[in-house]
Amino acid sequence: MNYHDVLDELKAKNNISWLKLEELYQDEIYMWVEKKDFRQAAAFLSKKLNAPVSMLFCEDRRSCNEGFAIRCLFKANQLKKWIFVCVTVNENDARFDSLSQAVHSAVMYERAIREMFGIAPAGNADSRRL
């Protein structure tokens, strides 16, 4: 199995296609998806790769007129790759679907994104501050 097989299964089983796929380094894959597909793509990869969220972070790209980029990282041990699920969030609609119900390891990362950037993880039941 290679990462193309995993992404093909994501498309076949969940009808999710990536907007852009980048392999910037030999062991890093960046898969950009639509905002509506972010949660489902991350949940699929977590289950398929048997991997928790290794990191979930936000990048402020407003200086380039690109809003924010949310990146969710999974370590695919069997593939020897780091796979990022990425989504663009518009600053005028600063929210994304929470991953926390499907992938519990995302809870604290989502709270950090909300606190540092003001981007709301819609559906995250834990609204406490860090």
VOPA-895333 format. One record per residue: z, y, x of N, C-alpha, C, O, CB in turn; residue number from 1. Coordinates in nm, 2 decimals. Last residue first. Glycine has a CB too. Layout:
<rs>
{{Z,Y,X},{Z,Y,X},{Z,Y,X},{Z,Y,X},{Z,Y,X},NUM}
...
</rs>
This chain:
<rs>
{{2.73,2.77,-0.78},{2.77,2.69,-0.66},{2.90,2.75,-0.61},{2.95,2.70,-0.51},{2.66,2.70,-0.55},130}
{{2.79,2.79,-1.13},{2.75,2.85,-1.01},{2.79,2.76,-0.89},{2.88,2.67,-0.91},{2.81,2.99,-0.99},129}
{{2.68,2.56,-1.39},{2.79,2.62,-1.31},{2.72,2.69,-1.18},{2.62,2.65,-1.14},{2.89,2.52,-1.26},128}
{{2.52,2.43,-1.56},{2.49,2.57,-1.53},{2.60,2.64,-1.45},{2.60,2.76,-1.44},{2.47,2.64,-1.66},127}
{{2.39,2.14,-1.61},{2.50,2.19,-1.53},{2.46,2.33,-1.49},{2.39,2.36,-1.39},{2.52,2.10,-1.40},126}
{{2.17,2.06,-1.75},{2.29,2.08,-1.83},{2.40,2.14,-1.74},{2.50,2.19,-1.80},{2.34,1.94,-1.89},125}
{{1.85,2.16,-1.72},{1.96,2.12,-1.64},{2.09,2.16,-1.71},{2.11,2.27,-1.74},{1.95,2.19,-1.50},124}
{{1.65,2.27,-1.88},{1.70,2.14,-1.91},{1.81,2.09,-1.82},{1.86,1.98,-1.85},{1.58,2.04,-1.90},123}
{{1.49,2.46,-1.64},{1.50,2.43,-1.78},{1.54,2.29,-1.81},{1.47,2.19,-1.77},{1.37,2.47,-1.85},122}
{{1.61,2.62,-1.39},{1.57,2.48,-1.41},{1.59,2.44,-1.56},{1.70,2.40,-1.59},{1.64,2.38,-1.31},121}
{{1.52,2.95,-1.33},{1.59,2.86,-1.41},{1.53,2.72,-1.42},{1.41,2.71,-1.45},{1.61,2.92,-1.55},120}
{{1.56,3.15,-1.06},{1.46,3.07,-1.13},{1.53,2.96,-1.20},{1.61,2.88,-1.14},{1.35,3.01,-1.03},119}
{{1.70,3.31,-0.89},{1.70,3.34,-1.03},{1.60,3.26,-1.11},{1.56,3.31,-1.22},{1.68,3.49,-1.04},118}
{{1.74,3.24,-0.62},{1.61,3.30,-0.66},{1.61,3.35,-0.81},{1.52,3.42,-0.85},{1.50,3.21,-0.64},117}
{{2.00,3.14,-0.59},{1.94,3.22,-0.48},{1.82,3.30,-0.53},{1.79,3.41,-0.48},{1.91,3.13,-0.37},116}
{{2.06,3.00,-0.83},{2.15,3.11,-0.78},{2.09,3.20,-0.67},{2.11,3.32,-0.67},{2.27,3.04,-0.71},115}
{{1.85,2.83,-0.87},{1.88,2.92,-0.97},{1.97,3.04,-0.91},{1.94,3.15,-0.94},{1.96,2.85,-1.09},114}
{{1.86,2.68,-0.63},{1.74,2.76,-0.66},{1.77,2.87,-0.76},{1.73,2.98,-0.75},{1.63,2.67,-0.70},113}
{{2.12,2.56,-0.66},{2.09,2.65,-0.55},{1.97,2.74,-0.58},{1.97,2.86,-0.55},{2.08,2.57,-0.42},112}
{{2.06,2.40,-0.88},{2.17,2.50,-0.90},{2.15,2.61,-0.78},{2.16,2.73,-0.81},{2.31,2.44,-0.89},111}
{{1.88,2.23,-0.76},{1.84,2.31,-0.87},{1.94,2.43,-0.89},{1.90,2.54,-0.92},{1.82,2.23,-1.00},110}
{{2.05,2.09,-0.58},{1.93,2.17,-0.53},{1.89,2.27,-0.64},{1.85,2.39,-0.61},{1.82,2.08,-0.49},109}
{{2.22,1.96,-0.75},{2.27,2.06,-0.67},{2.16,2.15,-0.61},{2.18,2.27,-0.60},{2.35,2.01,-0.55},108}
{{2.03,1.77,-0.89},{2.12,1.87,-0.96},{2.16,1.98,-0.87},{2.14,2.10,-0.91},{2.24,1.79,-1.00},107}
{{1.87,1.57,-0.77},{1.82,1.71,-0.78},{1.91,1.81,-0.83},{1.89,1.93,-0.82},{1.69,1.71,-0.86},106}
{{1.98,1.32,-0.81},{2.00,1.39,-0.68},{1.94,1.53,-0.67},{1.96,1.60,-0.57},{1.93,1.30,-0.57},105}
{{1.89,1.22,-1.05},{2.02,1.29,-1.04},{2.04,1.37,-0.91},{2.11,1.47,-0.91},{2.13,1.19,-1.06},104}
{{1.61,1.24,-1.21},{1.64,1.22,-1.07},{1.77,1.29,-1.04},{1.77,1.41,-1.01},{1.53,1.26,-0.97},103}
{{1.61,1.30,-1.48},{1.54,1.18,-1.43},{1.57,1.14,-1.29},{1.57,1.02,-1.26},{1.39,1.21,-1.44},102}
{{1.77,1.52,-1.50},{1.80,1.41,-1.59},{1.73,1.28,-1.55},{1.77,1.17,-1.57},{1.75,1.44,-1.73},101}
{{1.68,1.70,-1.30},{1.81,1.64,-1.29},{1.84,1.52,-1.38},{1.91,1.43,-1.35},{1.91,1.74,-1.31},100}
{{1.46,1.85,-1.30},{1.44,1.71,-1.26},{1.57,1.63,-1.27},{1.57,1.50,-1.27},{1.39,1.70,-1.11},99}
{{1.36,2.10,-1.52},{1.46,2.04,-1.44},{1.43,1.89,-1.42},{1.38,1.82,-1.50},{1.60,2.05,-1.51},98}
{{1.07,2.29,-1.51},{1.14,2.18,-1.58},{1.24,2.11,-1.48},{1.20,2.07,-1.37},{1.04,2.08,-1.64},97}
{{1.13,2.63,-1.43},{1.05,2.51,-1.41},{1.13,2.40,-1.48},{1.25,2.42,-1.50},{1.03,2.47,-1.25},96}
{{1.08,2.99,-1.43},{1.15,2.87,-1.47},{1.06,2.75,-1.44},{0.94,2.76,-1.42},{1.19,2.87,-1.62},95}
{{0.99,3.28,-1.47},{1.06,3.22,-1.36},{1.15,3.10,-1.40},{1.27,3.11,-1.41},{1.15,3.32,-1.29},94}
{{0.75,3.43,-1.54},{0.80,3.31,-1.62},{0.88,3.23,-1.52},{0.84,3.11,-1.49},{0.68,3.23,-1.68},93}
{{0.69,3.62,-1.35},{0.71,3.66,-1.49},{0.76,3.55,-1.58},{0.80,3.58,-1.69},{0.59,3.72,-1.54},92}
{{0.64,3.47,-1.12},{0.76,3.55,-1.13},{0.79,3.60,-1.27},{0.91,3.64,-1.30},{0.76,3.66,-1.03},91}
{{0.53,3.14,-1.16},{0.50,3.28,-1.18},{0.63,3.36,-1.19},{0.73,3.31,-1.26},{0.41,3.30,-1.30},90}
{{0.54,2.88,-0.94},{0.61,2.94,-1.05},{0.59,3.09,-1.05},{0.61,3.16,-0.95},{0.77,2.91,-1.04},89}
{{0.37,2.59,-0.84},{0.38,2.74,-0.83},{0.45,2.79,-0.96},{0.42,2.74,-1.07},{0.24,2.80,-0.82},88}
{{0.49,2.29,-0.68},{0.44,2.36,-0.80},{0.46,2.51,-0.78},{0.55,2.56,-0.71},{0.52,2.32,-0.93},87}
{{0.47,1.97,-0.52},{0.48,2.12,-0.52},{0.43,2.18,-0.65},{0.33,2.13,-0.71},{0.41,2.17,-0.40},86}
{{0.62,1.71,-0.37},{0.56,1.75,-0.50},{0.58,1.90,-0.51},{0.69,1.94,-0.51},{0.62,1.67,-0.62},85}
{{0.57,1.56,-0.06},{0.62,1.68,-0.13},{0.54,1.69,-0.26},{0.42,1.68,-0.26},{0.60,1.81,-0.04},84}
{{0.66,1.29,0.13},{0.57,1.33,0.02},{0.64,1.45,-0.05},{0.75,1.43,-0.11},{0.54,1.22,-0.08},83}
{{0.65,1.16,0.44},{0.72,1.25,0.36},{0.63,1.30,0.26},{0.52,1.36,0.29},{0.79,1.37,0.45},82}
{{0.59,0.82,0.54},{0.54,0.95,0.51},{0.65,1.03,0.44},{0.75,0.97,0.38},{0.42,0.95,0.41},81}
{{0.59,0.54,0.56},{0.62,0.62,0.68},{0.56,0.77,0.66},{0.50,0.82,0.75},{0.55,0.56,0.81},80}
{{0.59,0.38,0.35},{0.46,0.44,0.39},{0.47,0.52,0.52},{0.37,0.56,0.57},{0.41,0.53,0.27},79}
{{0.85,0.30,0.32},{0.75,0.20,0.34},{0.61,0.25,0.38},{0.53,0.18,0.44},{0.74,0.12,0.21},78}
{{0.97,0.56,0.29},{1.00,0.48,0.41},{0.89,0.37,0.43},{0.84,0.36,0.54},{1.13,0.41,0.39},77}
{{0.91,0.85,0.19},{0.85,0.72,0.15},{0.86,0.63,0.28},{0.77,0.62,0.36},{0.70,0.74,0.11},76}
{{1.12,1.09,0.08},{1.09,1.01,0.20},{1.04,0.88,0.16},{1.11,0.80,0.10},{1.21,1.00,0.30},75}
{{1.03,1.38,-0.10},{1.07,1.24,-0.10},{1.03,1.17,0.03},{0.93,1.20,0.08},{1.01,1.16,-0.22},74}
{{1.09,1.71,-0.21},{1.06,1.62,-0.10},{1.12,1.48,-0.12},{1.23,1.46,-0.16},{1.11,1.68,0.03},73}
{{0.95,1.97,-0.39},{1.05,1.85,-0.40},{1.00,1.75,-0.30},{0.89,1.70,-0.30},{1.05,1.80,-0.55},72}
{{0.92,2.31,-0.40},{0.88,2.19,-0.34},{0.99,2.08,-0.34},{1.11,2.11,-0.31},{0.84,2.21,-0.19},71}
{{0.79,2.59,-0.56},{0.90,2.49,-0.56},{0.85,2.36,-0.50},{0.74,2.32,-0.54},{0.96,2.47,-0.71},70}
{{0.70,2.91,-0.48},{0.66,2.77,-0.47},{0.78,2.69,-0.47},{0.88,2.71,-0.39},{0.57,2.75,-0.34},69}
{{0.64,3.21,-0.67},{0.73,3.12,-0.60},{0.66,2.99,-0.59},{0.58,2.95,-0.67},{0.87,3.11,-0.67},68}
{{0.38,3.44,-0.65},{0.50,3.40,-0.72},{0.59,3.33,-0.63},{0.62,3.37,-0.51},{0.47,3.32,-0.84},67}
{{0.17,3.54,-0.50},{0.16,3.40,-0.54},{0.29,3.35,-0.61},{0.31,3.23,-0.62},{0.13,3.31,-0.42},66}
{{0.14,3.78,-0.35},{0.10,3.77,-0.49},{0.09,3.63,-0.55},{0.00,3.60,-0.63},{-0.03,3.85,-0.52},65}
{{0.26,3.77,-0.11},{0.12,3.73,-0.11},{0.06,3.72,-0.26},{-0.05,3.67,-0.28},{0.10,3.59,-0.05},64}
{{0.51,3.83,-0.18},{0.45,3.92,-0.09},{0.30,3.89,-0.08},{0.22,3.98,-0.04},{0.51,3.92,0.05},63}
{{0.60,3.61,-0.32},{0.56,3.73,-0.40},{0.49,3.83,-0.31},{0.40,3.90,-0.36},{0.68,3.79,-0.46},62}
{{0.69,3.37,-0.25},{0.56,3.40,-0.20},{0.50,3.52,-0.27},{0.38,3.55,-0.28},{0.46,3.28,-0.22},61}
{{0.97,3.20,-0.16},{0.93,3.33,-0.22},{0.80,3.37,-0.16},{0.79,3.41,-0.05},{1.04,3.44,-0.20},60}
{{1.03,2.87,-0.22},{0.97,2.96,-0.12},{0.93,3.09,-0.20},{0.85,3.07,-0.30},{0.85,2.90,-0.04},59}
{{1.29,2.64,-0.28},{1.20,2.74,-0.33},{1.15,2.83,-0.21},{1.23,2.85,-0.12},{1.26,2.82,-0.44},58}
{{1.35,2.28,-0.27},{1.37,2.42,-0.23},{1.26,2.51,-0.29},{1.15,2.46,-0.33},{1.37,2.42,-0.08},57}
{{1.49,1.98,-0.22},{1.43,2.06,-0.33},{1.45,2.20,-0.30},{1.57,2.25,-0.30},{1.48,2.02,-0.48},56}
{{1.51,1.68,-0.05},{1.52,1.82,-0.05},{1.44,1.88,-0.17},{1.34,1.82,-0.21},{1.47,1.88,0.09},55}
{{1.51,1.42,-0.13},{1.56,1.45,0.00},{1.59,1.60,0.01},{1.68,1.64,0.09},{1.47,1.40,0.11},54}
{{1.58,1.25,-0.42},{1.53,1.38,-0.37},{1.59,1.41,-0.24},{1.71,1.42,-0.23},{1.55,1.50,-0.48},53}
{{1.57,0.90,-0.34},{1.62,1.02,-0.41},{1.55,1.14,-0.36},{1.47,1.14,-0.27},{1.78,1.03,-0.37},52}
{{1.34,0.63,-0.39},{1.39,0.74,-0.31},{1.45,0.85,-0.39},{1.40,0.89,-0.49},{1.27,0.79,-0.22},51}
{{1.15,0.43,-0.47},{1.29,0.40,-0.46},{1.36,0.50,-0.36},{1.43,0.47,-0.27},{1.32,0.26,-0.41},50}
{{0.90,0.50,-0.52},{0.93,0.49,-0.37},{1.08,0.45,-0.35},{1.12,0.43,-0.24},{0.91,0.63,-0.31},49}
{{0.91,0.50,-0.80},{0.81,0.42,-0.72},{0.85,0.39,-0.58},{0.83,0.28,-0.53},{0.67,0.48,-0.73},48}
{{1.11,0.69,-0.85},{1.12,0.55,-0.89},{1.03,0.46,-0.81},{1.07,0.35,-0.77},{1.09,0.54,-1.04},47}
{{1.01,0.92,-0.73},{1.14,0.88,-0.70},{1.16,0.73,-0.74},{1.22,0.65,-0.66},{1.25,0.96,-0.78},46}
{{0.76,0.94,-0.85},{0.77,0.91,-0.71},{0.91,0.86,-0.67},{0.92,0.77,-0.59},{0.73,1.04,-0.63},45}
{{0.83,0.99,-1.12},{0.75,0.88,-1.09},{0.77,0.84,-0.94},{0.79,0.72,-0.91},{0.60,0.90,-1.12},44}
{{0.97,1.23,-1.10},{1.04,1.12,-1.15},{0.96,0.99,-1.11},{1.02,0.89,-1.07},{1.06,1.13,-1.30},43}
{{0.76,1.40,-1.01},{0.87,1.38,-0.92},{0.95,1.25,-0.97},{0.99,1.17,-0.88},{0.97,1.50,-0.92},42}
{{0.59,1.39,-1.23},{0.54,1.35,-1.10},{0.66,1.32,-1.01},{0.65,1.22,-0.94},{0.45,1.46,-1.04},41}
{{0.76,1.50,-1.43},{0.71,1.36,-1.45},{0.66,1.31,-1.31},{0.68,1.19,-1.28},{0.59,1.36,-1.55},40}
{{0.80,1.76,-1.34},{0.91,1.67,-1.36},{0.86,1.53,-1.36},{0.92,1.44,-1.30},{0.98,1.70,-1.49},39}
{{0.53,1.87,-1.32},{0.62,1.86,-1.21},{0.73,1.76,-1.22},{0.75,1.67,-1.14},{0.68,2.00,-1.19},38}
{{0.35,1.92,-1.53},{0.36,1.78,-1.47},{0.46,1.76,-1.36},{0.48,1.65,-1.31},{0.22,1.75,-1.42},37}
{{0.36,2.18,-1.59},{0.40,2.09,-1.69},{0.41,1.95,-1.64},{0.47,1.86,-1.71},{0.29,2.09,-1.80},36}
{{0.25,2.30,-1.35},{0.39,2.32,-1.38},{0.44,2.21,-1.49},{0.55,2.16,-1.48},{0.42,2.46,-1.44},35}
{{0.04,2.08,-1.17},{0.06,2.18,-1.27},{0.21,2.18,-1.31},{0.28,2.08,-1.29},{-0.03,2.16,-1.40},34}
{{0.09,2.02,-0.82},{0.06,1.98,-0.95},{0.08,2.10,-1.05},{0.14,2.20,-1.01},{0.16,1.86,-0.99},33}
{{0.02,1.93,-0.49},{0.04,2.04,-0.58},{0.00,2.00,-0.72},{-0.11,1.95,-0.74},{-0.04,2.17,-0.53},32}
{{0.15,1.75,-0.24},{0.07,1.73,-0.36},{0.11,1.84,-0.46},{0.22,1.85,-0.51},{0.10,1.59,-0.43},31}
{{0.14,1.69,0.09},{0.17,1.80,-0.01},{0.08,1.78,-0.13},{-0.04,1.80,-0.12},{0.16,1.94,0.06},30}
{{0.26,1.47,0.33},{0.17,1.49,0.22},{0.22,1.59,0.12},{0.33,1.59,0.08},{0.14,1.35,0.15},29}
{{0.31,1.40,0.66},{0.35,1.48,0.55},{0.23,1.50,0.45},{0.12,1.54,0.49},{0.39,1.62,0.60},28}
{{0.24,1.27,0.90},{0.34,1.21,0.82},{0.39,1.29,0.70},{0.49,1.26,0.64},{0.46,1.17,0.90},27}
{{0.04,1.43,1.02},{0.02,1.29,1.00},{0.12,1.22,0.91},{0.08,1.13,0.83},{0.02,1.22,1.14},26}
{{0.02,1.74,0.83},{0.06,1.66,0.95},{0.04,1.51,0.92},{0.03,1.48,0.80},{0.21,1.69,0.99},25}
{{-0.11,1.81,0.60},{-0.10,1.90,0.71},{-0.06,1.84,0.84},{-0.11,1.88,0.95},{-0.01,2.01,0.68},24}
{{-0.27,1.71,0.37},{-0.21,1.63,0.47},{-0.21,1.72,0.60},{-0.29,1.71,0.68},{-0.28,1.49,0.49},23}
{{-0.28,1.80,0.03},{-0.29,1.85,0.17},{-0.21,1.75,0.26},{-0.10,1.71,0.23},{-0.24,1.99,0.19},22}
{{-0.43,1.85,-0.27},{-0.36,1.75,-0.19},{-0.39,1.79,-0.04},{-0.50,1.80,0.00},{-0.41,1.60,-0.22},21}
{{-0.41,2.02,-0.58},{-0.45,2.02,-0.44},{-0.37,1.92,-0.36},{-0.25,1.90,-0.39},{-0.43,2.17,-0.38},20}
{{-0.36,1.93,-0.83},{-0.45,2.04,-0.81},{-0.50,2.05,-0.67},{-0.62,2.09,-0.65},{-0.37,2.17,-0.85},19}
{{-0.35,1.59,-0.93},{-0.30,1.70,-0.84},{-0.41,1.81,-0.84},{-0.53,1.78,-0.85},{-0.27,1.64,-0.70},18}
{{-0.29,1.45,-1.25},{-0.38,1.48,-1.14},{-0.33,1.59,-1.05},{-0.26,1.68,-1.11},{-0.53,1.51,-1.18},17}
{{-0.16,1.22,-1.46},{-0.13,1.34,-1.38},{-0.22,1.34,-1.26},{-0.23,1.25,-1.18},{0.02,1.34,-1.33},16}
{{-0.13,1.00,-1.63},{-0.24,1.10,-1.65},{-0.21,1.23,-1.58},{-0.23,1.34,-1.63},{-0.25,1.12,-1.80},15}
{{0.04,0.80,-1.57},{0.10,0.92,-1.63},{0.00,1.03,-1.66},{0.03,1.13,-1.71},{0.20,0.97,-1.53},14}
{{-0.11,0.59,-1.46},{0.00,0.56,-1.56},{0.05,0.68,-1.63},{0.10,0.67,-1.74},{0.11,0.49,-1.48},13}
{{-0.31,0.71,-1.30},{-0.35,0.61,-1.40},{-0.24,0.59,-1.51},{-0.27,0.58,-1.63},{-0.38,0.48,-1.33},12}
{{-0.17,0.89,-1.13},{-0.28,0.94,-1.22},{-0.30,0.84,-1.33},{-0.32,0.88,-1.45},{-0.41,0.97,-1.14},11}
{{0.00,0.71,-1.00},{0.05,0.83,-1.07},{-0.05,0.88,-1.17},{-0.01,0.91,-1.29},{0.09,0.94,-0.97},10}
{{-0.19,0.55,-0.88},{-0.11,0.49,-0.99},{-0.04,0.60,-1.07},{-0.03,0.59,-1.19},{0.00,0.40,-0.93},9}
{{-0.29,0.73,-0.69},{-0.38,0.68,-0.79},{-0.30,0.61,-0.91},{-0.34,0.63,-1.03},{-0.47,0.57,-0.73},8}
{{-0.06,0.76,-0.54},{-0.11,0.87,-0.62},{-0.21,0.83,-0.72},{-0.22,0.89,-0.83},{-0.17,0.98,-0.52},7}
{{-0.04,0.50,-0.43},{0.07,0.56,-0.51},{0.02,0.67,-0.60},{0.05,0.68,-0.72},{0.18,0.60,-0.42},6}
{{-0.28,0.49,-0.29},{-0.25,0.39,-0.40},{-0.14,0.44,-0.49},{-0.15,0.43,-0.61},{-0.21,0.26,-0.34},5}
{{-0.24,0.69,-0.10},{-0.35,0.70,-0.20},{-0.33,0.61,-0.32},{-0.35,0.64,-0.43},{-0.49,0.68,-0.13},4}
{{-0.05,0.58,0.06},{-0.01,0.69,-0.03},{-0.12,0.72,-0.13},{-0.09,0.76,-0.24},{0.02,0.82,0.05},3}
{{-0.08,0.22,0.05},{-0.08,0.35,0.12},{-0.06,0.46,0.02},{-0.05,0.43,-0.10},{-0.22,0.37,0.19},2}
{{0.00,-0.12,0.08},{0.00,0.00,0.00},{0.00,0.12,0.09},{0.07,0.13,0.19},{0.12,0.00,-0.10},1}
</rs>
